[in-house]
Amino acid sequence: MAETSGQPIRIGVDAIRDRKGGTPIVCLTAYTYPFARLLDDHVDLLLVGDSVAMVLHGHATTLGASLDMMIAHGKAVMRGSSRACVVVDMPAGSYEDSAAQAVASARRIVAETGCQAVKLEGGVEMAGQIAAIVAADIPVMGHIGLQPQSVESDGGYRIKGRTEENVAALLRDADAVERAGAFSLVIEGTVENVAADITRRISIPTIGIGASRDCDGQILVIDDMVGLTVDRVPKFVKEYADLRGVISHAAARYAAEVRDRTFPGPEHVFSAKKKEQP
């Protein structure tokens, strides 16, 4: 990675786009300054996902995310990272009504966070919004397949690509997102061979989550990946650590030491300064 005055240059959307068919693009979600600092050296792209509403704020779905929420977490991630491309999700209700609404929301996100791009869900029906945001010189990452913002209207988290009709719709969505000018496309919760076919079909990189190893990159929710998820972990997640257990064990040790008065010990408290000898 090139540097200027000792500072790394951020990976831009053009560099992500150019990875089509090359070395897989490594992506993770990030919502906080500490996690952004920890992940920045290891990933190509950090997504400030609207999953933050569920992961950090306790909402049942991503519909609990607001524009203010996404901007606040986007700012934190930008402060904590220096090299990864940072993309911020556009939350439900911030872009669907019109192209003008979508552009205004995207402009606010970029202006207030300094992120490199925004992401929105939808294919054919959102192509106009994608094209308008791109025309406003704001890069867009698309998102098709299982769309978390639509789970209530969709009747739950349903895997896509299991019928010929749905496969045809997914292909139309992918083509529409590409034609609208998106620089990359997330494919979520989609049958493996369908996601692979879409990856071969379009010229922009695909980022898989519950999709195919043949996608041009992969993304996971960081809390899922490090074992912090307290509820059901999705089938497509591989836990690379068990921070649930580590934190629970640490809290239990702390509680025991507080109750038996072994914490704080002498090394954790302050004593009055001794007067200097004349």
N, C-alpha and C positions, 0 to 999 in steps of 0.2 A: 504494500500500500504506500503510495506516494505521500510525502509529508511536506508541509510548508512551515518554516520556522519551528520545526520540531513537533508540529501538530498534525495528526493524520487527516487526510482528506476523506470526507464521507463518501461512501459508495452511493452513486447516483442511480436514478432510474434507468438511464441509458446502459449502465454497466449491468444492471439486473436483466434488462431486455436482451443484451448481447450474450447472456449465458444460455440462451435457448439451445438445447441439444448438447450442452457442454457439461462441465462439472456441476453436479446438483447444487441448487441454491439452498442454503441453510437458513431457516426462518424459525423464530419463536415469538410468542407474545411477551410483552413486558408492560407493566402498568406503573412501576415505581422506580424511583431513583436508584435504590440499592440493587435491584435486579438488573436494571439497565447497565449499571457499571460492571456487574458480574458477567453479563452475557455478551457485552459489546465486542470483546476480542474473539469470540467464537462463532458468531453468526454473520450472515450477510445482510439480513433484514430483520428488524424488530417491528412487530405489529402491535400497536396499541389497540387491542381488540375491544369491541363492545361487550365481550365476555367478562370484562371488568365488573359489569353490573352484577354478575353472578358470583364471580370469584372473590371479589373484595367487598362488595356491598350487600351480598346476601339476597339478591333478587332471584326469583324463580326462573326467569328467562332474561335474554339480552334486552328485552323491551324496556327494562328499567334504566337503561343508559340514556343520558341526556347529552346535548351538545356541550353544556358547561362541564359535565363530568369528563367527557372525552378530551376536552381541551386541557383541563387540569392535569389529567394523567399524561397527556401528550407532552406538556411542558416538563413534567418530572422526568420522563424518559429521555427527552432531548438533553436535559441537564446532565443526565447520567451516562450518556453515550457520546462518542466522538467519531466513530468510523462507520457504524452500521447505517444502512438506509432505514429511515423511520417512516412508517406508514400509519396513519390514524384512521380508524373506522368512523364512518358517518353513521350516527345512530338512527334508529327507526324514527320517522317523523321529521327528519331534517332534510330530505331530498325527494321524496316520492311525489309530492303534489305538483311540481313543475320544474322545468329547467332553471328558471330564475331562482327558485328556492334552493335548488341543488348548488348552483354557482355561489349564491350568497353564503350558504353554510360552509362550502369548501373553502371559500376565500377567508372566512373567519378562522377556520381551523388552521390553515397554513399561516395566516398572518400572526395568530396568537401563539402558535407552538413553534413555528420554524421547521416543521416536518417536511419531508421530501415529496409526499404524496398522500392521497386519501384513498379509502376503499369503500365501495358500496355494493350492496347485494342486488341481484337481478340481471336478467338477460335481455331478451327482446323488449320487454316492457320498460326497461331502464336505459335503453340505448341512447335515447334523446338526452337524458340527464348526463350520461357519460360524455357524449360528444360535446355538450355545452361546457362542462367543466374543463375538458381538454382544450377546447377553443379559448378558454380563459387562462391558458398556460399553467394549468394545475394537473400534474400527472395523476392518473386513476388506475387503481388495481380493481379488477372485477371480481365477482364471486357468484358462482352458480352451483347447481346441485342442491344439496341440503342447505337451506338458508335459515339460520336460527331466528332471524327477525320475522319469519313467516310461519313459525311452528304452530302458533295458535290457529291461524286460518288453514294450515295444512293438516291439522289433526294430530300433531305430534312430530317427533323426530323420525322421519321416514326416509329410508335409504332410496336413492334415486337410480334410475337406469335398469329397472327390473321388468319393464314392459317395452314393446316396440314403440308405442306412442310416446312414452317418457324419454326413450333414447333419442327419438327424433326431435323432441322439444329441447333436450340438452344440447344437441348439435346446433340447433337454431340459435340457442342462447349463446353458445361459445362463439359462433360466427358473428353474431350481432355485437358482442362485447369487443371482439377484435376490430371489426369495421368501425366501431365508434371511437377507437383510438386508445383503448386501455393498453398499458405497457406490460401487464401480466394478468393472470387469472387464477384465482383460488377455485379449486374443485373440491367440494366437501361431501362426505357421506354418499359416495357414488360407486356403483359396481365397478370392480377393478378393470375389466377389459374395456368398459365404456370410457372411463377416465383415460386409459392408455390411448384409445382411439382419438379422443379429443386432443390429447397432447400431440399426436402425430398430425392431426388435421390442421391445427392453427399455427401461426408463425410467432406468437408471443409465448413466453414461458408460462407453464402451468405450475401451480403450487398445490400439492396434494395434502389433504387431511382426511383420513378415512377414504382414500381413493386408490392410487396405484404407485408402486415404486418406479414406474416408468414416467411419472410426472417429472418436470424439470427441476422441482424442488419439493421440500416437505416443510410443514409447519405443525407445531403442537402448542397447546396452552401450557405455559411454563409450570403452573401449579400442578397440572396433571402429570407432566414429565418428571417432576422431582418428588412426586408422592405426597403433595399437600392437599389433594382433593379429598374432602371428608365424606362426600356422598359417592354415588356409583361412578366408577371410572369407565369411560367409553371403551368399546372393544378395540378401537384402532389405536389406543394409547399404549405405549411402552413406558413403564416407570423405570427411570434410570437411577433413582435414589429413593430413599424412604425417609423424607424429612418429617413426615407425620410421626413416625416412631422416635426420631431423634428429638423433636421438640417435646413430645409427650414425656419422654424419659427425663429430659432436662428439667421440665416443669415439676415432675414428681420429686426429683432430687432436691430442687430448690425449696419446694414446699416442706419436705422433711427436715431440711436444715434450718429453715426459719422456725419451725415448730419446736425443734429441740435446742434452739438457740446456738447452733454451731455456725450459723451465718447471721450477721457478718462476723468474720474473725478479726483478729488484731490487724491483719494486713489490709483490711477493707475500711478501717475507720481512721479518723484524724485525731491527733493529740495536740495539746497546747504546745506552742513553740517554747523551747527552753530559753531563759534569759541568758544573754551572753555574759560570760565571766569578765569581770573588770580586769 
